[in-house]
Amino acid sequence: MACFDNILALKETCTSDTTSGYYLNDFGVNKKEIEAIITSEYDNVQNFVDEKIRFNVDIITNDVVNHFRQVRAKTLVQSHRVGIFNKNKVVTAGGDNRGIHLNVCNTDNFLDVYISEISLLTDFTGTIPVNVYDLTQGKLLDTISVASTAGEVSTAFAHKTYKTSKQGIDLFLAYDTTGINSYKTTIRSGICCGNYTCSNSYVTSKGAKVVSTFTNENLVNLPDTAGLSVLYSVNCDNKGWLCTYLKQIALAVGYKVCSDIMRMGATVSPTTRTNNSTTLNKDNLMERFDWYELKYRETMTNILGNIFLPTDNVCFTCSSPVKHGSAIP
């Protein structure tokens, strides 16, 4: 999760601020100590620290989510393809940046949009870059290259996830059609869709083009998608709500990372250490390991006792216990 990027750092190796305000130095660990412990499998202290923080963030956030066993967390909400190739190949002349507009206006639930496939049907042979824009920010998020063959459906597997963070999201997937003709592709098939748009409970999709800055007000609706087809799904972001508790989780991660460092120092063989000229006091390291583990458990107990699940009627539902009754004569 992006909110946990730079949650912690080591002061001697990182000049940027952490998102939590905590550094491993605040927990009593510094660069010199880590240099005496790490093994040759790590490139440097920064690589070691980053890996330990990333690993423990995953472990701790999973533990928090799994703690709420009485809550059923939904994953897939819906999956659709937008951009349906017509059976009869009708050529559409190129020009401007054209493609598909996906708008998720839901702000009540923690959702993300997953783009699994991007396909093109054009008269062009070569690589076509398809850009993914966030129209709210006017920002380019990703570029997915599609190796295209003229007259054939050409597909790239994007595997990209875009989080709504309970704010909705406005995505525009487009390519520069200048000099590239496409075969007519309608937004969807079926009676639920109009000539320009197709809407369901979560997403409104339409063919569109942009002739200037990539913002919503510059979108022009089109009756086709310029030969672009996208397979997407809307999913529940079952960890996004934990960003609210970043400060508390950072404490748990800090204690756990320091615990891992102490355990490693107490058990690692001198022959595998990068700096084996330093003698380590293993008894002292084990005592510190026990202390960090105690503080970690205390912090996790506090987090789990004071955390609140989000108000979200789509992604989180309480599983009521099953009750059995029998008739009394």
N, C-alpha and C positions, 0 to 999 in steps of 0.2 A: 504494500500500500504506500502510495506516494507520501502520505502524511507522516509516515515513520522514517522517511529518508532523512539522514542526518539527525536522528533522534539523540544520538550520543556521539562523542568523539574523544580523541586524546589530544590534549592541548598542544603538545610538542609536534604533532604531525598535521594539525588541521587549523587553519586560520579563520575559517568561516564559523559563524555562530551555529549552535545546535538548535533544533526546533523546541527542545525541552528546556534549554538553559543549563543542562547538566553535562559534565565531562567526566571521564573515568578518573581523572585526577581528584575530583570531588569525593570519590569513593576510596581514595588512598592508593591508587595504582598509577605509576608514571612510565614514561618511555624506557628509561634505563632499566627498570625492573623487567619489563617485557622483553627487552633485548637479551637479557640473561637467560630467558626461558624458552623463546621460540625455537622451532626446529627448521631444518632446511626445506621443508615442504612449503614454507611461506616465503614469498619474495622479499617481504620487508615487514616492519611493524605495522604500517598502515594497512597492508593487505590482511594481516593477522587480525587486527582490531575490527576492520570492516566485516570480515567473515564471521567473527564471534558475535558481533552485534546483530547482523542480519539473521543468523541462525537462531539466536535466542528471541528475537522479535517474533519470528514465525512460531516457535515453540510456545511462547507465552500467550500470544493472541489466539492460537488454537486452543490452549488450555482454558482461556476465558470463555470462548464460544462454547466449548464442550461442557463447561460447568453447568450451563442451563439446559439440562437434559429434558426438562419438562416443556421446553419450547421447541416447536418444529420449525426449522429454518428451510424455507423453500429455495430452490436454486433456479431452474429454468422457468421463466414466466411465459414466454412465447417465442416462436421462431418462424420467420417468413423469408421468402425471396421477393425482392422487388426488382422489376426489370424483366419482362417476359418477352422472349424473342418470338416475333410473328412467324408463322409458317411460310407465308409468302414474303420473300425478300424485297422489301421496298426501300430504296436508297434514300437516305437523308443527308443533305449536304452539310459539311462541317462549317465551323466558325465559332469563335469564342470558347470559353471554358464551360463545358456542359457535363451534366451527370444527374445525380440523385441527391435530393435533399431529404434527410431523416431528422425529424423533430420530435424529441421526447419532452413533453410539457409537464409530465408528472413530477410534482415536487413533494409528494407525501411519503414516498418510499425510497429506500436505498437501492437504486438500480444501476446497472451498467449495460452498455451496448457492446456486443461482441460481433465483430465482422470476421466471418470465417472464410468466405470466398468472394472474389471479385472477378467477373467475367466480362469480356468484350467481344462484340461481333462487328467488325469493320472491314474496309477494303484495304487495310494497311498491313504490311508485313514488317515486323520490327518490334522494338521495345517501346511500349507506351507507359509513361509514368502516370499513375492515378493518384491524385492528391486528396488528402482528407483534411478538411478545414473545420475549425470551430468558429462558427459565424458569430457567436456571442462575443468572442475575443478578437475576431478577425485574424485568427492565428492558424498557421499551417501545423498540423499535428503529426502527420505521417505521409510518406510517399511509398506507394506499392507499385513495383514495376511488373507489367503484364507483358510477357513474350507473346506477341500477336502474330497470327497468320491470316492473311486476307481471306475473307469468306468463311472462316471457321470460328467456332466459339473457343476463345482462348481464356484460360483461367489461371489466376494466381491465388494461392492460399495465404490470406493475409494474417489471420490469427492475432487480431488487434482488439484490445478492450478499452473502452472509453467510459469512465465513471461519471454518473450524473451528480454525485455528492448531494443528493436530495435538492437539486436546483434545476433539474431538467438539463437537456443538452441539445444543441442545434448543429448537426453535422451536415457537411456538403462534400460528397465524393464526386470528383470531377477530373476531366483531363482536357488538355488543349486540343480542340478538334480542328484547328486550322490546317487545311490541306488533307484532312482525314474524313472520308465519308463513312457513315455508319448505316446499319440496316435497322429499320424502324423497330423500336422496342417499347412496348407500353409498360406503364408503371406496375400494373397488376392485371390479372384476368379475374372476372367474376362480377357479380352484381353489387358488391359492397363498394366498388370504386367508381369514381367519376372519370371524366376525360383527363383531368389534370392531377387529381390527388387521390390517395387511398388512406383511409384512417381506420384505426382500431382503438382499443382501450388505452394504448400506451404510445403509439407512434403514428405520426402523419407523414406520409412519404409522397414525393412528387418529382417529376422531371423538371429540371431547371437549368438556367444558365446565368453566368455572371459576366458582365462586360467591364467591370472596374474593380473596386476594392471588394474583398471577400467578406461582406457583411450581409445580414438578412435583408436590409432595405434595398440592396442592389440585386436581389434575386429576381429573375424573370421566369414565370412559369412556362413550361413547355408541355406539349401533349405526348412527348416521348423522352427517353433517357439517353439518347445518342449512342445506342448500342451497348449501354452499360447495364450490368445485372449484378446485384449484391445479395448474398445470403447472410442474414444477420439473425441474432437472437437477443432478446431482452432478458437479463438475468438479475437475480437478487445479489447485491453486494453485501454478503453476510458479515463482513468485517469492517466496512466503512464507518459504521457507527462508533467503533472503538477509538476513532480519532479524537472524540470528545474527551477521552480519558488518557490522552497522550502523556501528560505530566506524571500521572500515577504509574502508568505502564513503564515509563522511562526509568523510574526508580527500581522497579522489579528487574528490568533488563540490566541496569547497571550492576546491581548486586549479583545477578546470575552470571554476567560476563566475568566479573572479578572472581567469582567462585570457580569458574572454569579455568581461569588463568592460574589460580593458586593450586588447583588439583593437578593441572598440567605440570607446574613447576615441581610439585612433590613427587610425581611419578615418572617424569621423563628421564630417559637414559642420557647421561652426559655425552655419549658418543653421537647422539642424534641432534644435539643442540647446536645452533649456529655459533654461539659463543660458549664453548665448553671450558674456557679458562676461568670462568667465574664459579665459585663454590656456592651452592644453594643450601640454605638451612631448611631441610625438608620438614623438620618438626614444626618450625615456625610457620611454614607455608600451610601445613595441615591445620594448625590452629586457626589461621586466617580463613582457610577454606570453610571450616566449621562455622565461623562467625558470619561469613558472607551467606552461607546457606541458611542460617537462622534468620538473618535480616531479609533474605529473599522470601522465605516462607511467611514471615510476619507481614511483609508488604503484599504478597498475593492474598493472604487471608483478609487484609483490609480492603483490597480492591474488590474481591468477590463479595464481600459483605456490604459494599456501598455502591455497587454498580447498578444501573437501571437499563433495562432493555428499551430500545426505541419504540415509539408509538408508530406501528407500521402494520397495517391490516393485510398486507399482501405477502410480505416476506417472513413475518414472524407470527406464529399462532401457538397458543398454549395447548398442549396435549392433555386433555382431561383424563384422569384415571378411569378405567372401565369398572363399572359397578354391576354386580350380579344380584338379582333378587329372586326370591321364590315365594309362591303363594302360600299363605298360612290358612289351613283348613278352618 
